[in-house]
Amino acid sequence: MSVIYLLISISIVVAVGFFFAFVKAVKSGQYDDDYTPSVRMLFDDELKKSKTKTKIK
């Protein structure tokens, strides 16, 4: 029975460690999207054309 308590405590410590690593990665900007804004202007015309086609129907 004491092994279960040991495994639960270790898993909680590991989960908290992963949570802090995730928070640090988000704050450092690792999940920021740098690619999409640079190519958005290339696809603006296609988005506008598809919107007008749906309005005409």
N, CA, C, O and CB atoms as a CASP TS submission, in Angstrom:
PFRMAT TS
TARGET T0000
AUTHOR 0000-0000-0000
METHOD Language model
MODEL 1
PARENT N/A
ATOM      1  N   MET     1       0.827  -1.204   0.000  1.00  0.00           N
ATOM      2  CA  MET     1       0.000   0.000   0.000  1.00  0.00           C
ATOM      3  C   MET     1       0.867   1.262   0.000  1.00  0.00           C
ATOM      4  O   MET     1       0.486   2.280  -0.578  1.00  0.00           O
ATOM      5  CB  MET     1      -0.938   0.002   1.216  1.00  0.00           C
ATOM      6  N   SER     2       2.018   1.192   0.642  1.00  0.00           N
ATOM      7  CA  SER     2       2.881   2.372   0.693  1.00  0.00           C
ATOM      8  C   SER     2       3.481   2.671  -0.682  1.00  0.00           C
ATOM      9  O   SER     2       3.857   3.812  -0.952  1.00  0.00           O
ATOM     10  CB  SER     2       4.001   2.172   1.729  1.00  0.00           C
ATOM     11  N   VAL     3       3.578   1.663  -1.557  1.00  0.00           N
ATOM     12  CA  VAL     3       4.094   1.883  -2.901  1.00  0.00           C
ATOM     13  C   VAL     3       3.141   2.770  -3.691  1.00  0.00           C
ATOM     14  O   VAL     3       3.582   3.599  -4.486  1.00  0.00           O
ATOM     15  CB  VAL     3       4.310   0.545  -3.627  1.00  0.00           C
ATOM     16  N   ILE     4       1.847   2.604  -3.480  1.00  0.00           N
ATOM     17  CA  ILE     4       0.858   3.434  -4.173  1.00  0.00           C
ATOM     18  C   ILE     4       1.025   4.898  -3.776  1.00  0.00           C
ATOM     19  O   ILE     4       0.969   5.783  -4.629  1.00  0.00           O
ATOM     20  CB  ILE     4      -0.579   2.952  -3.858  1.00  0.00           C
ATOM     21  N   TYR     5       1.228   5.154  -2.486  1.00  0.00           N
ATOM     22  CA  TYR     5       1.431   6.528  -2.035  1.00  0.00           C
ATOM     23  C   TYR     5       2.706   7.114  -2.636  1.00  0.00           C
ATOM     24  O   TYR     5       2.744   8.291  -2.995  1.00  0.00           O
ATOM     25  CB  TYR     5       1.493   6.587  -0.503  1.00  0.00           C
ATOM     26  N   LEU     6       3.726   6.307  -2.743  1.00  0.00           N
ATOM     27  CA  LEU     6       4.979   6.766  -3.333  1.00  0.00           C
ATOM     28  C   LEU     6       4.786   7.098  -4.816  1.00  0.00           C
ATOM     29  O   LEU     6       5.258   8.134  -5.283  1.00  0.00           O
ATOM     30  CB  LEU     6       6.079   5.698  -3.161  1.00  0.00           C
ATOM     31  N   LEU     7       4.100   6.233  -5.553  1.00  0.00           N
ATOM     32  CA  LEU     7       3.873   6.470  -6.979  1.00  0.00           C
ATOM     33  C   LEU     7       2.988   7.685  -7.219  1.00  0.00           C
ATOM     34  O   LEU     7       3.229   8.453  -8.150  1.00  0.00           O
ATOM     35  CB  LEU     7       3.247   5.244  -7.620  1.00  0.00           C
ATOM     36  N   ILE     8       1.977   7.863  -6.397  1.00  0.00           N
ATOM     37  CA  ILE     8       1.102   9.037  -6.545  1.00  0.00           C
ATOM     38  C   ILE     8       1.875  10.318  -6.268  1.00  0.00           C
ATOM     39  O   ILE     8       1.719  11.302  -6.992  1.00  0.00           O
ATOM     40  CB  ILE     8      -0.113   8.937  -5.595  1.00  0.00           C
ATOM     41  N   SER     9       2.699  10.319  -5.239  1.00  0.00           N
ATOM     42  CA  SER     9       3.459  11.536  -4.936  1.00  0.00           C
ATOM     43  C   SER     9       4.476  11.842  -6.031  1.00  0.00           C
ATOM     44  O   SER     9       4.672  13.005  -6.383  1.00  0.00           O
ATOM     45  CB  SER     9       4.172  11.399  -3.586  1.00  0.00           C
ATOM     46  N   ILE    10       5.127  10.811  -6.575  1.00  0.00           N
ATOM     47  CA  ILE    10       6.079  11.037  -7.663  1.00  0.00           C
ATOM     48  C   ILE    10       5.366  11.554  -8.907  1.00  0.00           C
ATOM     49  O   ILE    10       5.876  12.448  -9.581  1.00  0.00           O
ATOM     50  CB  ILE    10       6.842   9.744  -7.989  1.00  0.00           C
ATOM     51  N   SER    11       4.195  11.006  -9.221  1.00  0.00           N
ATOM     52  CA  SER    11       3.468  11.468 -10.406  1.00  0.00           C
ATOM     53  C   SER    11       2.986  12.907 -10.244  1.00  0.00           C
ATOM     54  O   SER    11       2.944  13.658 -11.219  1.00  0.00           O
ATOM     55  CB  SER    11       2.278  10.550 -10.687  1.00  0.00           C
ATOM     56  N   ILE    12       2.629  13.290  -9.045  1.00  0.00           N
ATOM     57  CA  ILE    12       2.217  14.680  -8.809  1.00  0.00           C
ATOM     58  C   ILE    12       3.413  15.616  -8.988  1.00  0.00           C
ATOM     59  O   ILE    12       3.275  16.694  -9.566  1.00  0.00           O
ATOM     60  CB  ILE    12       1.611  14.842  -7.384  1.00  0.00           C
ATOM     61  N   VAL    13       4.570  15.214  -8.501  1.00  0.00           N
ATOM     62  CA  VAL    13       5.771  16.043  -8.661  1.00  0.00           C
ATOM     63  C   VAL    13       6.121  16.180 -10.146  1.00  0.00           C
ATOM     64  O   VAL    13       6.464  17.272 -10.601  1.00  0.00           O
ATOM     65  CB  VAL    13       6.969  15.433  -7.875  1.00  0.00           C
ATOM     66  N   VAL    14       6.038  15.092 -10.899  1.00  0.00           N
ATOM     67  CA  VAL    14       6.330  15.143 -12.332  1.00  0.00           C
ATOM     68  C   VAL    14       5.312  16.029 -13.057  1.00  0.00           C
ATOM     69  O   VAL    14       5.688  16.813 -13.929  1.00  0.00           O
ATOM     70  CB  VAL    14       6.328  13.719 -12.934  1.00  0.00           C
ATOM     71  N   ALA    15       4.035  15.912 -12.706  1.00  0.00           N
ATOM     72  CA  ALA    15       2.995  16.728 -13.334  1.00  0.00           C
ATOM     73  C   ALA    15       3.210  18.210 -13.051  1.00  0.00           C
ATOM     74  O   ALA    15       3.045  19.036 -13.948  1.00  0.00           O
ATOM     75  CB  ALA    15       1.611  16.298 -12.842  1.00  0.00           C
ATOM     76  N   VAL    16       3.570  18.556 -11.837  1.00  0.00           N
ATOM     77  CA  VAL    16       3.837  19.954 -11.495  1.00  0.00           C
ATOM     78  C   VAL    16       5.059  20.460 -12.264  1.00  0.00           C
ATOM     79  O   VAL    16       5.086  21.607 -12.709  1.00  0.00           O
ATOM     80  CB  VAL    16       4.054  20.111  -9.968  1.00  0.00           C
ATOM     81  N   GLY    17       6.063  19.606 -12.417  1.00  0.00           N
ATOM     82  CA  GLY    17       7.252  19.984 -13.192  1.00  0.00           C
ATOM     83  C   GLY    17       6.904  20.276 -14.640  1.00  0.00           C
ATOM     84  O   GLY    17       7.362  21.271 -15.202  1.00  0.00           O
ATOM     85  N   PHE    18       6.089  19.410 -15.254  1.00  0.00           N
ATOM     86  CA  PHE    18       5.665  19.654 -16.632  1.00  0.00           C
ATOM     87  C   PHE    18       4.815  20.913 -16.741  1.00  0.00           C
ATOM     88  O   PHE    18       4.915  21.640 -17.729  1.00  0.00           O
ATOM     89  CB  PHE    18       4.889  18.455 -17.166  1.00  0.00           C
ATOM     90  N   PHE    19       3.987  21.178 -15.750  1.00  0.00           N
ATOM     91  CA  PHE    19       3.157  22.385 -15.774  1.00  0.00           C
ATOM     92  C   PHE    19       4.034  23.638 -15.739  1.00  0.00           C
ATOM     93  O   PHE    19       3.802  24.579 -16.498  1.00  0.00           O
ATOM     94  CB  PHE    19       2.169  22.388 -14.584  1.00  0.00           C
ATOM     95  N   PHE    20       5.032  23.653 -14.865  1.00  0.00           N
ATOM     96  CA  PHE    20       5.915  24.819 -14.795  1.00  0.00           C
ATOM     97  C   PHE    20       6.734  24.977 -16.079  1.00  0.00           C
ATOM     98  O   PHE    20       6.992  26.101 -16.511  1.00  0.00           O
ATOM     99  CB  PHE    20       6.852  24.701 -13.587  1.00  0.00           C
ATOM    100  N   ALA    21       7.140  23.871 -16.686  1.00  0.00           N
ATOM    101  CA  ALA    21       7.863  23.952 -17.963  1.00  0.00           C
ATOM    102  C   ALA    21       6.962  24.518 -19.048  1.00  0.00           C
ATOM    103  O   ALA    21       7.415  25.309 -19.876  1.00  0.00           O
ATOM    104  CB  ALA    21       8.392  22.564 -18.382  1.00  0.00           C
ATOM    105  N   PHE    22       5.691  24.126 -19.057  1.00  0.00           N
ATOM    106  CA  PHE    22       4.745  24.655 -20.034  1.00  0.00           C
ATOM    107  C   PHE    22       4.521  26.147 -19.834  1.00  0.00           C
ATOM    108  O   PHE    22       4.509  26.908 -20.802  1.00  0.00           O
ATOM    109  CB  PHE    22       3.418  23.910 -19.944  1.00  0.00           C
ATOM    110  N   VAL    23       4.345  26.568 -18.599  1.00  0.00           N
ATOM    111  CA  VAL    23       4.132  27.991 -18.317  1.00  0.00           C
ATOM    112  C   VAL    23       5.355  28.803 -18.734  1.00  0.00           C
ATOM    113  O   VAL    23       5.219  29.897 -19.282  1.00  0.00           O
ATOM    114  CB  VAL    23       3.831  28.211 -16.817  1.00  0.00           C
ATOM    115  N   LYS    24       6.540  28.271 -18.478  1.00  0.00           N
ATOM    116  CA  LYS    24       7.759  28.976 -18.869  1.00  0.00           C
ATOM    117  C   LYS    24       7.859  29.084 -20.388  1.00  0.00           C
ATOM    118  O   LYS    24       8.277  30.121 -20.904  1.00  0.00           O
ATOM    119  CB  LYS    24       8.995  28.261 -18.306  1.00  0.00           C
ATOM    120  N   ALA    25       7.485  28.039 -21.104  1.00  0.00           N
ATOM    121  CA  ALA    25       7.537  28.065 -22.568  1.00  0.00           C
ATOM    122  C   ALA    25       6.538  29.063 -23.135  1.00  0.00           C
ATOM    123  O   ALA    25       6.844  29.756 -24.106  1.00  0.00           O
ATOM    124  CB  ALA    25       7.264  26.670 -23.139  1.00  0.00           C
ATOM    125  N   VAL    26       5.361  29.148 -22.551  1.00  0.00           N
ATOM    126  CA  VAL    26       4.355  30.100 -23.028  1.00  0.00           C
ATOM    127  C   VAL    26       4.815  31.532 -22.775  1.00  0.00           C
ATOM    128  O   VAL    26       4.664  32.398 -23.637  1.00  0.00           O
ATOM    129  CB  VAL    26       2.996  29.846 -22.341  1.00  0.00           C
ATOM    130  N   LYS    27       5.372  31.779 -21.600  1.00  0.00           N
ATOM    131  CA  LYS    27       5.826  33.136 -21.291  1.00  0.00           C
ATOM    132  C   LYS    27       7.021  33.560 -22.126  1.00  0.00           C
ATOM    133  O   LYS    27       7.196  34.749 -22.391  1.00  0.00           O
ATOM    134  CB  LYS    27       6.174  33.242 -19.831  1.00  0.00           C
ATOM    135  N   SER    28       7.851  32.603 -22.548  1.00  0.00           N
ATOM    136  CA  SER    28       9.022  32.965 -23.345  1.00  0.00           C
ATOM    137  C   SER    28       8.670  33.140 -24.816  1.00  0.00           C
ATOM    138  O   SER    28       9.517  33.560 -25.604  1.00  0.00           O
ATOM    139  CB  SER    28      10.106  31.907 -23.196  1.00  0.00           C
ATOM    140  N   GLY    29       7.423  32.823 -25.205  1.00  0.00           N
ATOM    141  CA  GLY    29       6.984  33.057 -26.573  1.00  0.00           C
ATOM    142  C   GLY    29       7.227  31.899 -27.508  1.00  0.00           C
ATOM    143  O   GLY    29       7.250  32.086 -28.724  1.00  0.00           O
ATOM    144  N   GLN    30       7.410  30.715 -26.977  1.00  0.00           N
ATOM    145  CA  GLN    30       7.694  29.577 -27.838  1.00  0.00           C
ATOM    146  C   GLN    30       6.503  29.210 -28.707  1.00  0.00           C
ATOM    147  O   GLN    30       6.687  28.664 -29.795  1.00  0.00           O
ATOM    148  CB  GLN    30       8.108  28.387 -27.008  1.00  0.00           C
ATOM    149  N   TYR    31       5.295  29.492 -28.259  1.00  0.00           N
ATOM    150  CA  TYR    31       4.108  29.125 -29.022  1.00  0.00           C
ATOM    151  C   TYR    31       3.569  30.270 -29.863  1.00  0.00           C
ATOM    152  O   TYR    31       2.474  30.160 -30.415  1.00  0.00           O
ATOM    153  CB  TYR    31       3.036  28.639 -28.093  1.00  0.00           C
ATOM    154  N   ASP    32       4.306  31.363 -29.974  1.00  0.00           N
ATOM    155  CA  ASP    32       3.879  32.471 -30.827  1.00  0.00           C
ATOM    156  C   ASP    32       3.993  32.070 -32.287  1.00  0.00           C
ATOM    157  O   ASP    32       4.931  31.379 -32.685  1.00  0.00           O
ATOM    158  CB  ASP    32       4.716  33.738 -30.548  1.00  0.00           C
ATOM    159  N   ASP    33       3.039  32.506 -33.066  1.00  0.00           N
ATOM    160  CA  ASP    33       3.025  32.168 -34.488  1.00  0.00           C
ATOM    161  C   ASP    33       3.675  33.291 -35.274  1.00  0.00           C
ATOM    162  O   ASP    33       3.087  34.360 -35.444  1.00  0.00           O
ATOM    163  CB  ASP    33       1.580  31.912 -34.989  1.00  0.00           C
ATOM    164  N   ASP    34       4.876  33.053 -35.751  1.00  0.00           N
ATOM    165  CA  ASP    34       5.596  34.067 -36.524  1.00  0.00           C
ATOM    166  C   ASP    34       5.389  33.906 -38.013  1.00  0.00           C
ATOM    167  O   ASP    34       5.635  34.848 -38.766  1.00  0.00           O
ATOM    168  CB  ASP    34       7.069  34.012 -36.213  1.00  0.00           C
ATOM    169  N   TYR    35       4.950  32.759 -38.459  1.00  0.00           N
ATOM    170  CA  TYR    35       4.861  32.483 -39.889  1.00  0.00           C
ATOM    171  C   TYR    35       3.559  33.005 -40.503  1.00  0.00           C
ATOM    172  O   TYR    35       3.594  33.606 -41.576  1.00  0.00           O
ATOM    173  CB  TYR    35       4.982  30.992 -40.133  1.00  0.00           C
ATOM    174  N   THR    36       2.432  32.794 -39.861  1.00  0.00           N
ATOM    175  CA  THR    36       1.135  33.127 -40.443  1.00  0.00           C
ATOM    176  C   THR    36       0.978  34.611 -40.780  1.00  0.00           C
ATOM    177  O   THR    36       0.510  34.922 -41.875  1.00  0.00           O
ATOM    178  CB  THR    36       0.046  32.715 -39.499  1.00  0.00           C
ATOM    179  N   PRO    37       1.345  35.540 -39.898  1.00  0.00           N
ATOM    180  CA  PRO    37       1.174  36.951 -40.282  1.00  0.00           C
ATOM    181  C   PRO    37       1.971  37.348 -41.525  1.00  0.00           C
ATOM    182  O   PRO    37       1.555  38.241 -42.264  1.00  0.00           O
ATOM    183  CB  PRO    37       1.580  37.838 -39.134  1.00  0.00           C
ATOM    184  N   SER    38       3.095  36.704 -41.759  1.00  0.00           N
ATOM    185  CA  SER    38       3.910  37.090 -42.915  1.00  0.00           C
ATOM    186  C   SER    38       3.313  36.610 -44.226  1.00  0.00           C
ATOM    187  O   SER    38       3.601  37.203 -45.266  1.00  0.00           O
ATOM    188  CB  SER    38       5.314  36.544 -42.768  1.00  0.00           C
ATOM    189  N   VAL    39       2.503  35.573 -44.228  1.00  0.00           N
ATOM    190  CA  VAL    39       1.919  35.078 -45.475  1.00  0.00           C
ATOM    191  C   VAL    39       0.427  35.375 -45.575  1.00  0.00           C
ATOM    192  O   VAL    39      -0.205  35.003 -46.564  1.00  0.00           O
ATOM    193  CB  VAL    39       2.149  33.585 -45.597  1.00  0.00           C
ATOM    194  N   ARG    40      -0.137  36.024 -44.592  1.00  0.00           N
ATOM    195  CA  ARG    40      -1.570  36.321 -44.610  1.00  0.00           C
ATOM    196  C   ARG    40      -1.934  37.214 -45.794  1.00  0.00           C
ATOM    197  O   ARG    40      -2.996  37.049 -46.394  1.00  0.00           O
ATOM    198  CB  ARG    40      -1.992  36.993 -43.296  1.00  0.00           C
ATOM    199  N   MET    41      -1.057  38.156 -46.132  1.00  0.00           N
ATOM    200  CA  MET    41      -1.352  39.065 -47.237  1.00  0.00           C
ATOM    201  C   MET    41      -1.399  38.325 -48.577  1.00  0.00           C
ATOM    202  O   MET    41      -2.034  38.800 -49.518  1.00  0.00           O
ATOM    203  CB  MET    41      -0.309  40.181 -47.293  1.00  0.00           C
ATOM    204  N   LEU    42      -0.738  37.174 -48.674  1.00  0.00           N
ATOM    205  CA  LEU    42      -0.768  36.410 -49.922  1.00  0.00           C
ATOM    206  C   LEU    42      -2.113  35.738 -50.146  1.00  0.00           C
ATOM    207  O   LEU    42      -2.487  35.474 -51.289  1.00  0.00           O
ATOM    208  CB  LEU    42       0.330  35.365 -49.922  1.00  0.00           C
ATOM    209  N   PHE    43      -2.839  35.460 -49.083  1.00  0.00           N
ATOM    210  CA  PHE    43      -4.091  34.730 -49.194  1.00  0.00           C
ATOM    211  C   PHE    43      -5.319  35.605 -48.966  1.00  0.00           C
ATOM    212  O   PHE    43      -6.437  35.090 -48.950  1.00  0.00           O
ATOM    213  CB  PHE    43      -4.097  33.597 -48.220  1.00  0.00           C
ATOM    214  N   ASP    44      -5.143  36.910 -48.790  1.00  0.00           N
ATOM    215  CA  ASP    44      -6.278  37.807 -48.564  1.00  0.00           C
ATOM    216  C   ASP    44      -7.226  37.816 -49.753  1.00  0.00           C
ATOM    217  O   ASP    44      -8.442  37.792 -49.568  1.00  0.00           O
ATOM    218  CB  ASP    44      -5.787  39.223 -48.283  1.00  0.00           C
ATOM    219  N   ASP    45      -6.703  37.849 -50.950  1.00  0.00           N
ATOM    220  CA  ASP    45      -7.559  37.900 -52.137  1.00  0.00           C
ATOM    221  C   ASP    45      -8.412  36.640 -52.253  1.00  0.00           C
ATOM    222  O   ASP    45      -9.586  36.719 -52.614  1.00  0.00           O
ATOM    223  CB  ASP    45      -6.710  38.079 -53.402  1.00  0.00           C
ATOM    224  N   GLU    46      -7.839  35.493 -51.954  1.00  0.00           N
ATOM    225  CA  GLU    46      -8.594  34.247 -52.044  1.00  0.00           C
ATOM    226  C   GLU    46      -9.717  34.220 -51.017  1.00  0.00           C
ATOM    227  O   GLU    46     -10.809  33.726 -51.299  1.00  0.00           O
ATOM    228  CB  GLU    46      -7.667  33.044 -51.847  1.00  0.00           C
ATOM    229  N   LEU    47      -9.452  34.747 -49.828  1.00  0.00           N
ATOM    230  CA  LEU    47     -10.488  34.771 -48.797  1.00  0.00           C
ATOM    231  C   LEU    47     -11.621  35.717 -49.193  1.00  0.00           C
ATOM    232  O   LEU    47     -12.791  35.409 -48.963  1.00  0.00           O
ATOM    233  CB  LEU    47      -9.890  35.192 -47.442  1.00  0.00           C
ATOM    234  N   LYS    48     -11.287  36.860 -49.783  1.00  0.00           N
ATOM    235  CA  LYS    48     -12.318  37.810 -50.192  1.00  0.00           C
ATOM    236  C   LYS    48     -13.149  37.261 -51.339  1.00  0.00           C
ATOM    237  O   LYS    48     -14.361  37.467 -51.382  1.00  0.00           O
ATOM    238  CB  LYS    48     -11.688  39.138 -50.596  1.00  0.00           C
ATOM    239  N   LYS    49     -12.500  36.554 -52.279  1.00  0.00           N
ATOM    240  CA  LYS    49     -13.240  35.972 -53.398  1.00  0.00           C
ATOM    241  C   LYS    49     -14.190  34.887 -52.936  1.00  0.00           C
ATOM    242  O   LYS    49     -15.303  34.782 -53.451  1.00  0.00           O
ATOM    243  CB  LYS    49     -12.283  35.411 -54.430  1.00  0.00           C
ATOM    244  N   SER    50     -13.776  34.081 -51.980  1.00  0.00           N
ATOM    245  CA  SER    50     -14.641  33.009 -51.511  1.00  0.00           C
ATOM    246  C   SER    50     -15.826  33.575 -50.721  1.00  0.00           C
ATOM    247  O   SER    50     -16.912  32.995 -50.741  1.00  0.00           O
ATOM    248  CB  SER    50     -13.845  32.020 -50.647  1.00  0.00           C
ATOM    249  N   LYS    51     -15.627  34.694 -50.031  1.00  0.00           N
ATOM    250  CA  LYS    51     -16.727  35.316 -49.305  1.00  0.00           C
ATOM    251  C   LYS    51     -17.748  35.908 -50.268  1.00  0.00           C
ATOM    252  O   LYS    51     -18.952  35.817 -50.028  1.00  0.00           O
ATOM    253  CB  LYS    51     -16.199  36.399 -48.363  1.00  0.00           C
ATOM    254  N   THR    52     -17.279  36.512 -51.350  1.00  0.00           N
ATOM    255  CA  THR    52     -18.204  37.107 -52.314  1.00  0.00           C
ATOM    256  C   THR    52     -18.954  36.036 -53.076  1.00  0.00           C
ATOM    257  O   THR    52     -20.116  36.242 -53.426  1.00  0.00           O
ATOM    258  CB  THR    52     -17.457  38.013 -53.287  1.00  0.00           C
ATOM    259  N   LYS    53     -18.339  34.913 -53.344  1.00  0.00           N
ATOM    260  CA  LYS    53     -19.021  33.821 -54.035  1.00  0.00           C
ATOM    261  C   LYS    53     -20.159  33.249 -53.198  1.00  0.00           C
ATOM    262  O   LYS    53     -21.203  32.875 -53.732  1.00  0.00           O
ATOM    263  CB  LYS    53     -18.030  32.719 -54.382  1.00  0.00           C
ATOM    264  N   THR    54     -19.954  33.183 -51.894  1.00  0.00           N
ATOM    265  CA  THR    54     -21.013  32.647 -51.041  1.00  0.00           C
ATOM    266  C   THR    54     -22.148  33.645 -50.911  1.00  0.00           C
ATOM    267  O   THR    54     -23.295  33.244 -50.714  1.00  0.00           O
ATOM    268  CB  THR    54     -20.465  32.287 -49.657  1.00  0.00           C
ATOM    269  N   LYS    55     -21.858  34.940 -51.016  1.00  0.00           N
ATOM    270  CA  LYS    55     -22.915  35.944 -50.923  1.00  0.00           C
ATOM    271  C   LYS    55     -23.761  35.959 -52.192  1.00  0.00           C
ATOM    272  O   LYS    55     -24.960  36.225 -52.115  1.00  0.00           O
ATOM    273  CB  LYS    55     -22.315  37.332 -50.670  1.00  0.00           C
ATOM    274  N   ILE    56     -23.182  35.686 -53.345  1.00  0.00           N
ATOM    275  CA  ILE    56     -23.906  35.738 -54.606  1.00  0.00           C
ATOM    276  C   ILE    56     -24.930  34.612 -54.702  1.00  0.00           C
ATOM    277  O   ILE    56     -26.018  34.811 -55.244  1.00  0.00           O
ATOM    278  CB  ILE    56     -22.933  35.664 -55.776  1.00  0.00           C
ATOM    279  N   LYS    57     -24.600  33.452 -54.191  1.00  0.00           N
ATOM    280  CA  LYS    57     -25.508  32.307 -54.280  1.00  0.00           C
ATOM    281  C   LYS    57     -26.707  32.511 -53.490  1.00  0.00           C
ATOM    282  O   LYS    57     -27.578  31.642 -53.454  1.00  0.00           O
ATOM    283  CB  LYS    57     -24.859  31.066 -53.851  1.00  0.00           C
TER
END
